[in-house]
Amino acid sequence: MGKHHSSTRHSAGSVEGHSGVINLFYEGLGQTVPAANLVAYNAACAGGDSGAAVFVDGTATVAGLHAGGIQEAARSVCTPVQLIFDSFGLTL
């Protein structure tokens, strides 16, 4: 997987797994927020990366949207794009 955003530029990594619920700390909110149905991947991230497209590496296929990072585990998490499409009734 790969992510491109102005904060970290291009970051590449591999899928680590699909989660149940992960507690993510959001600095802007100053609190931890539970998040479900995320995909964990081992790529660098920084504040401001949220919402960046996460691509299937080497392609233009969007796998998800970056949702946050787990700093102590040096991992990032994204929301699978199909969940977003389903939530808004979108199709391609």
FITITI-198329 format. One record per residue (C-alpha): residue number from 1; residue in three letters; x, y, z negated. Coordinates in pm, 1 decimal, always signed. Layout:
BEGIN
<i: NUM&aa: ALA&east: X&north: Y&up: Z> .
...
//
This chain:
BEGIN
<i: 1&aa: MET&east: +0.0&north: +0.0&up: +0.0> .
<i: 2&aa: GLY&east: +112.5&north: +355.3&up: +47.7> .
<i: 3&aa: LYS&east: -11.1&north: +690.9&up: -80.7> .
<i: 4&aa: HIS&east: +60.9&north: +1035.3&up: +56.3> .
<i: 5&aa: HIS&east: -2.6&north: +1353.8&up: -140.3> .
<i: 6&aa: SER&east: +162.5&north: +1689.7&up: -181.0> .
<i: 7&aa: SER&east: +276.6&north: +1608.7&up: -537.2> .
<i: 8&aa: THR&east: +468.3&north: +1287.2&up: -471.4> .
<i: 9&aa: ARG&east: +480.8&north: +1285.7&up: -90.1> .
<i: 10&aa: HIS&east: +478.9&north: +926.3&up: +35.3> .
<i: 11&aa: SER&east: +485.7&north: +650.9&up: -227.0> .
<i: 12&aa: ALA&east: +488.3&north: +284.6&up: -129.8> .
<i: 13&aa: GLY&east: +404.1&north: -10.6&up: -348.7> .
<i: 14&aa: SER&east: +225.4&north: -342.1&up: -364.9> .
<i: 15&aa: VAL&east: -106.5&north: -447.6&up: -515.0> .
<i: 16&aa: GLU&east: -72.8&north: -566.3&up: -873.1> .
<i: 17&aa: GLY&east: -432.3&north: -674.8&up: -928.0> .
<i: 18&aa: HIS&east: -795.6&north: -576.4&up: -967.2> .
<i: 19&aa: SER&east: -906.9&north: -452.2&up: -1307.4> .
<i: 20&aa: GLY&east: -1200.2&north: -483.8&up: -1535.6> .
<i: 21&aa: VAL&east: -1186.6&north: -160.6&up: -1735.7> .
<i: 22&aa: ILE&east: -875.5&north: +56.1&up: -1773.0> .
<i: 23&aa: ASN&east: -852.2&north: +353.3&up: -2007.4> .
<i: 24&aa: LEU&east: -690.3&north: +645.2&up: -1822.7> .
<i: 25&aa: PHE&east: -572.1&north: +965.6&up: -1989.0> .
<i: 26&aa: TYR&east: -662.8&north: +1276.7&up: -1789.8> .
<i: 27&aa: GLU&east: -454.6&north: +1578.8&up: -1885.7> .
<i: 28&aa: GLY&east: -707.7&north: +1824.0&up: -1743.1> .
<i: 29&aa: LEU&east: -976.1&north: +1679.2&up: -1969.4> .
<i: 30&aa: GLY&east: -740.3&north: +1618.5&up: -2259.1> .
<i: 31&aa: GLN&east: -897.6&north: +1280.1&up: -2321.3> .
<i: 32&aa: THR&east: -897.1&north: +914.0&up: -2226.5> .
<i: 33&aa: VAL&east: -1171.2&north: +800.7&up: -1989.8> .
<i: 34&aa: PRO&east: -1268.8&north: +436.6&up: -1925.1> .
<i: 35&aa: ALA&east: -1268.1&north: +342.5&up: -1556.2> .
<i: 36&aa: ALA&east: -1385.3&north: +16.0&up: -1397.7> .
<i: 37&aa: ASN&east: -1333.0&north: -165.3&up: -1067.1> .
<i: 38&aa: LEU&east: -991.6&north: -17.8&up: -993.2> .
<i: 39&aa: VAL&east: -703.9&north: -172.1&up: -800.5> .
<i: 40&aa: ALA&east: -364.1&north: -144.3&up: -971.1> .
<i: 41&aa: TYR&east: -58.1&north: -93.3&up: -751.3> .
<i: 42&aa: ASN&east: +305.5&north: -24.5&up: -832.6> .
<i: 43&aa: ALA&east: +371.4&north: +315.2&up: -672.3> .
<i: 44&aa: ALA&east: +491.6&north: +641.5&up: -823.1> .
<i: 45&aa: CYS&east: +234.6&north: +906.8&up: -905.7> .
<i: 46&aa: ALA&east: +220.4&north: +1253.5&up: -1057.1> .
<i: 47&aa: GLY&east: -39.4&north: +1502.1&up: -1172.3> .
<i: 48&aa: GLY&east: -233.6&north: +1631.8&up: -874.5> .
<i: 49&aa: ASP&east: -226.1&north: +1302.0&up: -682.4> .
<i: 50&aa: SER&east: -586.9&north: +1213.4&up: -767.0> .
<i: 51&aa: GLY&east: -799.7&north: +1185.4&up: -456.6> .
<i: 52&aa: ALA&east: -507.7&north: +1105.0&up: -226.5> .
<i: 53&aa: ALA&east: -578.2&north: +840.6&up: +34.4> .
<i: 54&aa: VAL&east: -417.3&north: +503.6&up: -37.7> .
<i: 55&aa: PHE&east: -332.6&north: +328.1&up: +288.0> .
<i: 56&aa: VAL&east: -262.6&north: -30.4&up: +383.0> .
<i: 57&aa: ASP&east: +111.6&north: +17.6&up: +429.5> .
<i: 58&aa: GLY&east: +222.8&north: +71.1&up: +786.4> .
<i: 59&aa: THR&east: -132.2&north: +137.5&up: +912.0> .
<i: 60&aa: ALA&east: -389.9&north: +415.3&up: +923.1> .
<i: 61&aa: THR&east: -638.5&north: +196.8&up: +729.1> .
<i: 62&aa: VAL&east: -756.0&north: +360.9&up: +405.9> .
<i: 63&aa: ALA&east: -777.5&north: +106.2&up: +123.3> .
<i: 64&aa: GLY&east: -892.5&north: +347.3&up: -147.3> .
<i: 65&aa: LEU&east: -854.0&north: +681.4&up: -321.6> .
<i: 66&aa: HIS&east: -587.6&north: +735.6&up: -587.0> .
<i: 67&aa: ALA&east: -755.1&north: +769.9&up: -927.2> .
<i: 68&aa: GLY&east: -468.3&north: +790.9&up: -1176.4> .
<i: 69&aa: GLY&east: -163.1&north: +631.5&up: -1322.4> .
<i: 70&aa: ILE&east: -68.8&north: +413.5&up: -1615.5> .
<i: 71&aa: GLN&east: +255.4&north: +583.3&up: -1716.9> .
<i: 72&aa: GLU&east: +369.1&north: +329.0&up: -1976.7> .
<i: 73&aa: ALA&east: +330.6&north: +53.1&up: -1715.8> .
<i: 74&aa: ALA&east: +466.5&north: +260.1&up: -1419.9> .
<i: 75&aa: ARG&east: +159.1&north: +172.9&up: -1212.9> .
<i: 76&aa: SER&east: -102.9&north: +363.4&up: -1018.4> .
<i: 77&aa: VAL&east: -470.8&north: +281.4&up: -974.1> .
<i: 78&aa: CYS&east: -712.1&north: +350.2&up: -690.5> .
<i: 79&aa: THR&east: -1082.0&north: +313.6&up: -628.7> .
<i: 80&aa: PRO&east: -1146.5&north: +77.0&up: -335.9> .
<i: 81&aa: VAL&east: -1285.7&north: +278.0&up: -44.3> .
<i: 82&aa: GLN&east: -1573.0&north: +30.1&up: +6.7> .
<i: 83&aa: LEU&east: -1705.8&north: +111.8&up: -343.8> .
<i: 84&aa: ILE&east: -1708.0&north: +480.4&up: -250.7> .
<i: 85&aa: PHE&east: -1884.8&north: +411.0&up: +79.5> .
<i: 86&aa: ASP&east: -2142.5&north: +191.4&up: -96.7> .
<i: 87&aa: SER&east: -2207.6&north: +458.3&up: -364.1> .
<i: 88&aa: PHE&east: -2292.0&north: +717.4&up: -98.8> .
<i: 89&aa: GLY&east: -2458.7&north: +483.0&up: +150.0> .
<i: 90&aa: LEU&east: -2184.2&north: +539.9&up: +407.9> .
<i: 91&aa: THR&east: -2086.4&north: +307.4&up: +690.5> .
<i: 92&aa: LEU&east: -1825.6&north: +316.7&up: +965.4> .
//
